Protein backbone atom coordinates (compact mmCIF):
# COMPACT_ATOMS: atom_id res chain seq x y z
CA UNK A 1 0.00 0.00 0.00
CA UNK A 2 2.90 2.40 0.67
CA UNK A 3 4.22 1.84 -2.89
CA UNK A 4 0.74 2.61 -4.19
CA UNK A 5 0.66 5.88 -2.26
CA UNK A 6 4.04 6.88 -3.71
CA UNK A 7 2.77 6.18 -7.20
CA UNK A 8 -0.33 8.30 -6.58
CA UNK A 9 1.74 11.07 -5.10
CA UNK A 10 4.14 11.00 -8.06
CA UNK A 11 1.29 11.09 -10.53
CA UNK A 12 -0.35 13.97 -8.69
CA UNK A 13 2.89 15.94 -8.75
CA UNK A 14 3.29 15.22 -12.46
CA UNK A 15 -0.23 16.38 -13.13
CA UNK A 16 0.24 19.48 -11.04
CA UNK A 17 3.55 20.27 -12.74
CA UNK A 18 1.96 19.82 -16.15
CA UNK A 19 -0.90 22.06 -15.17
CA UNK A 20 1.51 24.84 -14.18
CA UNK A 21 4.27 24.48 -16.70
CA UNK A 22 2.53 23.22 -19.84
CA UNK A 23 0.50 25.36 -22.17
CA UNK A 24 -3.32 24.96 -22.26
CA UNK A 25 -3.03 22.76 -25.31
CA UNK A 26 -1.55 19.96 -23.16
CA UNK A 27 -4.49 19.75 -20.70
CA UNK A 28 -5.96 17.01 -22.88
CA UNK A 29 -2.87 14.83 -22.31
CA UNK A 30 -3.15 15.36 -18.56
CA UNK A 31 -6.78 14.24 -18.64
CA UNK A 32 -5.74 11.13 -20.55
CA UNK A 33 -3.07 10.36 -17.93
CA UNK A 34 -5.63 10.73 -15.13
CA UNK A 35 -8.04 8.42 -16.93
CA UNK A 36 -5.29 5.84 -17.37
CA UNK A 37 -4.37 6.09 -13.67
CA UNK A 38 -8.02 5.77 -12.71
CA UNK A 39 -8.37 2.65 -14.84
CA UNK A 40 -5.14 1.28 -13.40
CA UNK A 41 -6.32 1.73 -9.81
CA UNK A 42 -9.72 0.28 -10.60
CA UNK A 43 -7.99 -2.76 -12.11
CA UNK A 44 -5.81 -3.05 -9.03
CA UNK A 45 -8.88 -2.82 -6.84
CA UNK A 46 -10.57 -5.55 -8.86
CA UNK A 47 -7.46 -7.74 -8.57
CA UNK A 48 -7.32 -7.05 -4.81
CA UNK A 49 -10.97 -7.99 -4.44
CA UNK A 50 -10.39 -11.21 -6.36
CA UNK A 51 -7.32 -12.00 -4.22
CA UNK A 52 -9.32 -11.31 -1.05
CA UNK A 53 -12.10 -13.56 -2.31
CA UNK A 54 -9.59 -16.36 -2.95
CA UNK A 55 -8.12 -15.89 0.52
CA UNK A 56 -11.60 -16.01 2.05
CA UNK A 57 -12.37 -19.18 0.10
CA UNK A 58 -9.15 -20.77 1.34
CA UNK A 59 -10.01 -19.72 4.87
CA UNK A 60 -13.52 -21.17 4.52
CA UNK A 61 -12.03 -24.46 3.30
CA UNK A 62 -9.60 -24.52 6.23
CA UNK A 63 -12.43 -23.82 8.68
CA UNK A 64 -14.49 -26.58 7.07
CA UNK A 65 -11.55 -29.01 7.33
CA UNK A 66 -11.10 -28.07 10.97
CA UNK A 67 -14.81 -28.53 11.59
CA UNK A 68 -14.65 -31.97 9.93
CA UNK A 69 -11.65 -32.89 12.05
CA UNK A 70 -13.43 -31.74 15.20
CA UNK A 71 -16.53 -33.74 14.23
CA UNK A 72 -14.46 -36.88 13.60
CA UNK A 73 -12.65 -36.33 16.91
CA UNK A 74 -15.98 -35.99 18.69
CA UNK A 75 -17.18 -39.19 17.04
CA UNK A 76 -14.03 -40.99 18.21
CA UNK A 77 -14.47 -39.57 21.71
CA UNK A 78 -18.10 -40.75 21.73
CA UNK A 79 -16.95 -44.19 20.58
CA UNK A 80 -14.28 -44.22 23.31
CA UNK A 81 -16.91 -43.18 25.86
CA UNK A 82 -19.16 -46.05 24.76
CA UNK A 83 -16.19 -48.43 24.92
CA UNK A 84 -15.31 -47.16 28.39
CA UNK A 85 -18.87 -47.75 29.56
CA UNK A 86 -18.70 -51.25 28.08
CA UNK A 87 -15.38 -51.90 29.83
CA UNK A 88 -16.75 -50.59 33.14
CA UNK A 89 -19.80 -52.80 32.71
CA UNK A 90 -17.58 -55.79 31.92
CA UNK A 91 -15.38 -55.06 34.93
CA UNK A 92 -18.49 -54.89 37.12
CA UNK A 93 -19.60 -58.26 35.72
CA UNK A 94 -16.11 -59.72 36.32
CA UNK A 95 -16.11 -58.30 39.84
CA UNK A 96 -19.49 -59.89 40.47
CA UNK A 97 -18.17 -63.17 39.06
CA UNK A 98 -15.05 -62.99 41.23
CA UNK A 99 -17.18 -62.30 44.29
CA UNK A 100 -19.34 -65.29 43.42
CA UNK A 101 -16.27 -67.50 42.95
CA UNK A 102 -14.80 -66.26 46.24
CA UNK A 103 -18.06 -67.09 47.98
CA UNK A 104 -18.05 -70.57 46.45
CA UNK A 105 -14.40 -71.04 47.44
CA UNK A 106 -15.23 -69.94 50.99
CA UNK A 107 -18.09 -72.46 51.08
CA UNK A 108 -15.80 -75.21 49.79
CA UNK A 109 -13.06 -74.26 52.23
CA UNK A 110 -15.48 -74.26 55.15
CA UNK A 111 -16.59 -77.83 54.43
CA UNK A 112 -14.99 -80.45 56.66
CA UNK A 113 -13.51 -83.12 54.41
CA UNK A 114 -10.69 -85.66 54.14
CA UNK A 115 -7.48 -83.66 53.59
CA UNK A 116 -4.75 -86.28 54.04
CA UNK A 117 -5.36 -88.85 51.31
CA UNK A 118 -2.49 -89.24 48.82
CA UNK A 119 -0.51 -86.44 50.46
CA UNK A 120 3.27 -86.54 50.90
CA UNK A 121 4.54 -88.65 53.78
CA UNK A 122 7.79 -89.45 55.55
CA UNK A 123 8.91 -91.77 58.35
CA UNK A 124 12.30 -92.00 59.97
CA UNK A 125 12.58 -95.74 59.33
CA UNK A 126 10.78 -98.33 57.22
CA UNK A 127 10.48 -101.96 58.28
CA UNK A 128 12.28 -104.18 55.75
CA UNK A 129 11.74 -101.56 53.07
CA UNK A 130 8.22 -102.93 52.62
CA UNK A 131 5.83 -100.99 54.87
CA UNK A 132 6.22 -97.54 53.37
CA UNK A 133 4.63 -94.39 54.83
CA UNK A 134 2.56 -93.75 51.69
CA UNK A 135 0.42 -96.78 52.60
CA UNK A 136 -0.94 -94.74 55.52
CA UNK A 137 -2.67 -92.33 53.15
CA UNK A 138 -3.48 -94.56 50.14
CA UNK A 139 -7.21 -94.74 50.91
CA UNK A 140 -7.19 -98.54 51.43
CA UNK A 141 -8.36 -99.78 54.81
CA UNK A 142 -10.33 -103.04 55.10
CA UNK A 143 -10.81 -105.81 57.63
CA UNK A 144 -8.55 -108.13 55.65
CA UNK A 145 -5.64 -109.55 57.62
CA UNK A 146 -2.15 -109.34 56.23
CA UNK A 147 -0.75 -105.95 55.52
CA UNK A 148 2.44 -106.35 53.52
CA UNK A 149 3.15 -104.22 50.51
CA UNK A 150 1.85 -106.99 48.23
CA UNK A 151 -1.48 -107.38 50.06
CA UNK A 152 -4.74 -105.63 49.22
CA UNK A 153 -4.60 -103.81 52.55
CA UNK A 154 -1.03 -102.56 53.01
CA UNK A 155 0.11 -100.57 56.02
CA UNK A 156 2.97 -98.42 57.13
CA UNK A 157 5.41 -99.62 59.75
CA UNK A 158 8.39 -97.86 61.19
CA UNK A 159 11.07 -99.31 63.39
CA UNK A 160 13.56 -101.20 61.24
CA UNK A 161 16.60 -101.55 63.57
CA UNK A 162 14.85 -98.95 65.70
CA UNK A 163 12.63 -100.77 68.17
CA UNK A 164 12.70 -97.89 70.58
CA UNK A 165 11.22 -94.51 71.31
CA UNK A 166 11.20 -91.97 68.52
CA UNK A 167 9.57 -93.81 65.61
CA UNK A 168 7.80 -91.11 63.65
CA UNK A 169 5.39 -90.70 60.73
CA UNK A 170 4.80 -87.27 59.13
CA UNK A 171 1.94 -86.37 56.77
CA UNK A 172 2.36 -83.13 54.85
CA UNK A 173 -1.13 -81.73 54.21
CA UNK A 174 0.10 -79.39 51.48
CA UNK A 175 -1.48 -76.31 53.02
CA UNK A 176 -2.52 -74.62 56.25
CA UNK A 177 -5.77 -76.29 57.36
CA UNK A 178 -8.13 -76.07 60.28
CA UNK A 179 -8.01 -79.52 61.86
CA UNK A 180 -11.35 -81.09 62.73
CA UNK A 181 -10.46 -84.69 63.60
CA UNK A 182 -7.93 -87.45 63.00
CA UNK A 183 -8.72 -91.16 62.57
CA UNK A 184 -6.16 -93.95 62.92
CA UNK A 185 -7.01 -97.40 61.55
CA UNK A 186 -5.07 -100.02 63.52
CA UNK A 187 -3.94 -103.39 62.16
CA UNK A 188 -6.06 -106.38 63.26
CA UNK A 189 -3.80 -109.40 62.87
CA UNK A 190 -2.53 -111.02 66.05
CA UNK A 191 -0.97 -109.01 68.83
CA UNK A 192 0.56 -106.47 66.50
CA UNK A 193 -2.28 -104.04 67.14
CA UNK A 194 -0.65 -103.25 70.49
CA UNK A 195 2.06 -101.34 68.61
CA UNK A 196 -0.39 -98.45 68.43
CA UNK A 197 -0.21 -97.84 72.16
CA UNK A 198 2.04 -94.99 73.22
CA UNK A 199 1.58 -93.05 69.98
CA UNK A 200 1.18 -89.28 70.30
CA UNK A 201 -0.68 -87.35 67.58
CA UNK A 202 0.21 -83.73 66.77
CA UNK A 203 -0.98 -81.08 64.31
CA UNK A 204 2.19 -79.04 63.87
CA UNK A 205 3.21 -78.45 67.52
CA UNK A 206 -0.26 -78.94 69.06
CA UNK A 207 -1.06 -82.24 70.75
CA UNK A 208 -4.32 -83.71 69.45
CA UNK A 209 -4.35 -86.94 71.43
CA UNK A 210 -2.55 -90.08 72.56
CA UNK A 211 -3.22 -93.84 72.38
CA UNK A 212 -3.29 -95.86 75.59
CA UNK A 213 -5.40 -98.89 74.65
CA UNK A 214 -5.87 -101.46 71.89
CA UNK A 215 -8.66 -100.59 69.42
CA UNK A 216 -9.55 -101.19 65.80
CA UNK A 217 -10.19 -97.48 65.13
CA UNK A 218 -9.10 -94.40 67.01
CA UNK A 219 -10.85 -91.05 66.53
CA UNK A 220 -9.46 -87.83 67.96
CA UNK A 221 -11.45 -84.61 67.82
CA UNK A 222 -9.32 -81.47 67.73
CA UNK A 223 -10.10 -78.49 69.91
CA UNK A 224 -11.57 -75.40 68.30
CA UNK A 225 -9.00 -73.20 66.59
CA UNK A 226 -6.39 -75.89 65.87
CA UNK A 227 -4.59 -75.22 62.57
CA UNK A 228 -1.65 -76.97 60.99
CA UNK A 229 0.14 -77.94 57.80
CA UNK A 230 1.58 -81.26 59.01
CA UNK A 231 0.39 -84.14 61.17
CA UNK A 232 2.92 -86.04 63.28
CA UNK A 233 2.60 -89.52 64.80
CA UNK A 234 5.31 -90.14 67.38
CA UNK A 235 5.89 -93.39 69.26
CA UNK A 236 6.69 -92.62 72.88
CA UNK A 237 7.27 -96.24 73.91
CA UNK A 238 10.10 -98.64 73.14
CA UNK A 239 8.29 -100.41 70.31
CA UNK A 240 7.31 -100.25 66.65
CA UNK A 241 4.49 -98.20 65.17
CA UNK A 242 2.14 -99.40 62.43
CA UNK A 243 -1.22 -98.25 61.01
CA UNK A 244 -3.29 -99.35 58.05
CA UNK A 245 -4.58 -95.84 57.41
CA UNK A 246 -4.35 -92.33 58.84
CA UNK A 247 -7.18 -89.96 57.99
CA UNK A 248 -7.07 -86.25 58.73
CA UNK A 249 -10.31 -84.28 58.39
CA UNK A 250 -10.44 -80.52 58.23
CA UNK A 251 -11.27 -77.46 56.19
CA UNK A 252 -9.23 -74.92 54.29
CA UNK A 253 -6.62 -74.25 53.19
CA UNK A 254 -6.11 -70.83 54.71
CA UNK A 255 -3.29 -68.35 54.85
CA UNK A 256 -1.96 -67.48 58.28
CA UNK A 257 -3.00 -63.85 57.63
CA UNK A 258 -6.65 -64.94 57.61
CA UNK A 259 -6.54 -66.18 61.19
C-alpha positions as CSV (number, residue, x, y, z in Angstrom):
1,X,0.0,0.0,0.0
2,X,2.9,2.4,0.7
3,X,4.2,1.8,-2.9
4,X,0.7,2.6,-4.2
5,X,0.7,5.9,-2.3
6,X,4.0,6.9,-3.7
7,X,2.8,6.2,-7.2
8,X,-0.3,8.3,-6.6
9,X,1.7,11.1,-5.1
10,X,4.1,11.0,-8.1
11,X,1.3,11.1,-10.5
12,X,-0.3,14.0,-8.7
13,X,2.9,15.9,-8.7
14,X,3.3,15.2,-12.5
15,X,-0.2,16.4,-13.1
16,X,0.2,19.5,-11.0
17,X,3.5,20.3,-12.7
18,X,2.0,19.8,-16.1
19,X,-0.9,22.1,-15.2
20,X,1.5,24.8,-14.2
21,X,4.3,24.5,-16.7
22,X,2.5,23.2,-19.8
23,X,0.5,25.4,-22.2
24,X,-3.3,25.0,-22.3
25,X,-3.0,22.8,-25.3
26,X,-1.5,20.0,-23.2
27,X,-4.5,19.8,-20.7
28,X,-6.0,17.0,-22.9
29,X,-2.9,14.8,-22.3
30,X,-3.2,15.4,-18.6
31,X,-6.8,14.2,-18.6
32,X,-5.7,11.1,-20.5
33,X,-3.1,10.4,-17.9
34,X,-5.6,10.7,-15.1
35,X,-8.0,8.4,-16.9
36,X,-5.3,5.8,-17.4
37,X,-4.4,6.1,-13.7
38,X,-8.0,5.8,-12.7
39,X,-8.4,2.6,-14.8
40,X,-5.1,1.3,-13.4
41,X,-6.3,1.7,-9.8
42,X,-9.7,0.3,-10.6
43,X,-8.0,-2.8,-12.1
44,X,-5.8,-3.1,-9.0
45,X,-8.9,-2.8,-6.8
46,X,-10.6,-5.6,-8.9
47,X,-7.5,-7.7,-8.6
48,X,-7.3,-7.1,-4.8
49,X,-11.0,-8.0,-4.4
50,X,-10.4,-11.2,-6.4
51,X,-7.3,-12.0,-4.2
52,X,-9.3,-11.3,-1.1
53,X,-12.1,-13.6,-2.3
54,X,-9.6,-16.4,-2.9
55,X,-8.1,-15.9,0.5
56,X,-11.6,-16.0,2.0
57,X,-12.4,-19.2,0.1
58,X,-9.1,-20.8,1.3
59,X,-10.0,-19.7,4.9
60,X,-13.5,-21.2,4.5
61,X,-12.0,-24.5,3.3
62,X,-9.6,-24.5,6.2
63,X,-12.4,-23.8,8.7
64,X,-14.5,-26.6,7.1
65,X,-11.6,-29.0,7.3
66,X,-11.1,-28.1,11.0
67,X,-14.8,-28.5,11.6
68,X,-14.7,-32.0,9.9
69,X,-11.6,-32.9,12.0
70,X,-13.4,-31.7,15.2
71,X,-16.5,-33.7,14.2
72,X,-14.5,-36.9,13.6
73,X,-12.6,-36.3,16.9
74,X,-16.0,-36.0,18.7
75,X,-17.2,-39.2,17.0
76,X,-14.0,-41.0,18.2
77,X,-14.5,-39.6,21.7
78,X,-18.1,-40.8,21.7
79,X,-17.0,-44.2,20.6
80,X,-14.3,-44.2,23.3
81,X,-16.9,-43.2,25.9
82,X,-19.2,-46.0,24.8
83,X,-16.2,-48.4,24.9
84,X,-15.3,-47.2,28.4
85,X,-18.9,-47.8,29.6
86,X,-18.7,-51.2,28.1
87,X,-15.4,-51.9,29.8
88,X,-16.7,-50.6,33.1
89,X,-19.8,-52.8,32.7
90,X,-17.6,-55.8,31.9
91,X,-15.4,-55.1,34.9
92,X,-18.5,-54.9,37.1
93,X,-19.6,-58.3,35.7
94,X,-16.1,-59.7,36.3
95,X,-16.1,-58.3,39.8
96,X,-19.5,-59.9,40.5
97,X,-18.2,-63.2,39.1
98,X,-15.0,-63.0,41.2
99,X,-17.2,-62.3,44.3
100,X,-19.3,-65.3,43.4
101,X,-16.3,-67.5,43.0
102,X,-14.8,-66.3,46.2
103,X,-18.1,-67.1,48.0
104,X,-18.1,-70.6,46.5
105,X,-14.4,-71.0,47.4
106,X,-15.2,-69.9,51.0
107,X,-18.1,-72.5,51.1
108,X,-15.8,-75.2,49.8
109,X,-13.1,-74.3,52.2
110,X,-15.5,-74.3,55.1
111,X,-16.6,-77.8,54.4
112,X,-15.0,-80.5,56.7
113,X,-13.5,-83.1,54.4
114,X,-10.7,-85.7,54.1
115,X,-7.5,-83.7,53.6
116,X,-4.8,-86.3,54.0
117,X,-5.4,-88.9,51.3
118,X,-2.5,-89.2,48.8
119,X,-0.5,-86.4,50.5
120,X,3.3,-86.5,50.9
121,X,4.5,-88.6,53.8
122,X,7.8,-89.4,55.5
123,X,8.9,-91.8,58.3
124,X,12.3,-92.0,60.0
125,X,12.6,-95.7,59.3
126,X,10.8,-98.3,57.2
127,X,10.5,-102.0,58.3
128,X,12.3,-104.2,55.7
129,X,11.7,-101.6,53.1
130,X,8.2,-102.9,52.6
131,X,5.8,-101.0,54.9
132,X,6.2,-97.5,53.4
133,X,4.6,-94.4,54.8
134,X,2.6,-93.8,51.7
135,X,0.4,-96.8,52.6
136,X,-0.9,-94.7,55.5
137,X,-2.7,-92.3,53.1
138,X,-3.5,-94.6,50.1
139,X,-7.2,-94.7,50.9
140,X,-7.2,-98.5,51.4
141,X,-8.4,-99.8,54.8
142,X,-10.3,-103.0,55.1
143,X,-10.8,-105.8,57.6
144,X,-8.6,-108.1,55.7
145,X,-5.6,-109.6,57.6
146,X,-2.2,-109.3,56.2
147,X,-0.8,-106.0,55.5
148,X,2.4,-106.4,53.5
149,X,3.1,-104.2,50.5
150,X,1.8,-107.0,48.2
151,X,-1.5,-107.4,50.1
152,X,-4.7,-105.6,49.2
153,X,-4.6,-103.8,52.5
154,X,-1.0,-102.6,53.0
155,X,0.1,-100.6,56.0
156,X,3.0,-98.4,57.1
157,X,5.4,-99.6,59.7
158,X,8.4,-97.9,61.2
159,X,11.1,-99.3,63.4
160,X,13.6,-101.2,61.2
161,X,16.6,-101.5,63.6
162,X,14.9,-98.9,65.7
163,X,12.6,-100.8,68.2
164,X,12.7,-97.9,70.6
165,X,11.2,-94.5,71.3
166,X,11.2,-92.0,68.5
167,X,9.6,-93.8,65.6
168,X,7.8,-91.1,63.6
169,X,5.4,-90.7,60.7
170,X,4.8,-87.3,59.1
171,X,1.9,-86.4,56.8
172,X,2.4,-83.1,54.9
173,X,-1.1,-81.7,54.2
174,X,0.1,-79.4,51.5
175,X,-1.5,-76.3,53.0
176,X,-2.5,-74.6,56.2
177,X,-5.8,-76.3,57.4
178,X,-8.1,-76.1,60.3
179,X,-8.0,-79.5,61.9
180,X,-11.3,-81.1,62.7
181,X,-10.5,-84.7,63.6
182,X,-7.9,-87.5,63.0
183,X,-8.7,-91.2,62.6
184,X,-6.2,-93.9,62.9
185,X,-7.0,-97.4,61.6
186,X,-5.1,-100.0,63.5
187,X,-3.9,-103.4,62.2
188,X,-6.1,-106.4,63.3
189,X,-3.8,-109.4,62.9
190,X,-2.5,-111.0,66.0
191,X,-1.0,-109.0,68.8
192,X,0.6,-106.5,66.5
193,X,-2.3,-104.0,67.1
194,X,-0.7,-103.2,70.5
195,X,2.1,-101.3,68.6
196,X,-0.4,-98.5,68.4
197,X,-0.2,-97.8,72.2
198,X,2.0,-95.0,73.2
199,X,1.6,-93.0,70.0
200,X,1.2,-89.3,70.3
201,X,-0.7,-87.3,67.6
202,X,0.2,-83.7,66.8
203,X,-1.0,-81.1,64.3
204,X,2.2,-79.0,63.9
205,X,3.2,-78.5,67.5
206,X,-0.3,-78.9,69.1
207,X,-1.1,-82.2,70.7
208,X,-4.3,-83.7,69.5
209,X,-4.4,-86.9,71.4
210,X,-2.6,-90.1,72.6
211,X,-3.2,-93.8,72.4
212,X,-3.3,-95.9,75.6
213,X,-5.4,-98.9,74.7
214,X,-5.9,-101.5,71.9
215,X,-8.7,-100.6,69.4
216,X,-9.6,-101.2,65.8
217,X,-10.2,-97.5,65.1
218,X,-9.1,-94.4,67.0
219,X,-10.9,-91.0,66.5
220,X,-9.5,-87.8,68.0
221,X,-11.5,-84.6,67.8
222,X,-9.3,-81.5,67.7
223,X,-10.1,-78.5,69.9
224,X,-11.6,-75.4,68.3
225,X,-9.0,-73.2,66.6
226,X,-6.4,-75.9,65.9
227,X,-4.6,-75.2,62.6
228,X,-1.7,-77.0,61.0
229,X,0.1,-77.9,57.8
230,X,1.6,-81.3,59.0
231,X,0.4,-84.1,61.2
232,X,2.9,-86.0,63.3
233,X,2.6,-89.5,64.8
234,X,5.3,-90.1,67.4
235,X,5.9,-93.4,69.3
236,X,6.7,-92.6,72.9
237,X,7.3,-96.2,73.9
238,X,10.1,-98.6,73.1
239,X,8.3,-100.4,70.3
240,X,7.3,-100.3,66.7
241,X,4.5,-98.2,65.2
242,X,2.1,-99.4,62.4
243,X,-1.2,-98.3,61.0
244,X,-3.3,-99.3,58.0
245,X,-4.6,-95.8,57.4
246,X,-4.3,-92.3,58.8
247,X,-7.2,-90.0,58.0
248,X,-7.1,-86.3,58.7
249,X,-10.3,-84.3,58.4
250,X,-10.4,-80.5,58.2
251,X,-11.3,-77.5,56.2
252,X,-9.2,-74.9,54.3
253,X,-6.6,-74.3,53.2
254,X,-6.1,-70.8,54.7
255,X,-3.3,-68.3,54.9
256,X,-2.0,-67.5,58.3
257,X,-3.0,-63.9,57.6
258,X,-6.7,-64.9,57.6
259,X,-6.5,-66.2,61.2
